[in-house]
C-alpha cells in the first residue's frame, strides 16, 4: 500500500514570541481537510472580514509550534507578518499541488531531478 506525507515540518523565519518571551520557531503543519476549508466559512469573523479565513485555516492545520500546548487563532494573529505569509505560502503549496517535490537541474551537467521541499525559514 502506497503512503504519502500528511504532515510537514517547518522553521519560521522570525518565530512566535509568547507572553513569557519564549521564542517558538519549529513547528508542524498537516494537510487540510475539506472541513478545514468549509467550516470557517460559517464563522462570523470570516463573514465580516474574508481575510480572516487564513487565520482560522492556519489555526486548524498548524499542529505544533515550539513548546506551545495549543495553537489557536490568537497565536496565528500574533505571528509576525513574515511568518504569517510564510505559513500561508506553505499551506498553499502543499494543499494545492498535493506534493512536496521541486524539480531541480544541476547547473554543471544539466541533469534534472526532484528534491524534497524543506520549508526552512533560516
C-alpha positions, 0 to 999 in steps of 0.5 A: 500500500502506497503512503504519502506525507500528511504532515510537514515540518517547518522553521519560521523565519522570525518565530512566535514570541509568547507572553513569557518571551519564549521564542517558538520557531519549529513547528508542524503543519498537516494537510487540510481537510475539506472541513478545514476549508468549509467550516470557517466559512460559517464563522462570523469573523470570516463573514465580516472580514474574508481575510480572516479565513487564513487565520482560522485555516492556519489555526486548524492545520498548524499542529505544533509550534515550539513548546506551545500546548495549543495553537489557536487563532490568537497565536496565528494573529500574533505571528509576525507578518513574515511568518504569517505569509510564510505559513500561508505560502506553505499551506498553499503549496502543499494543499494545492499541488498535493506534493512536496517535490521541486524539480531541480537541474544541476547547473554543471551537467544539466541533469534534472531531478526532484528534491524534497521541499524543506520549508526552512525559514533560516 
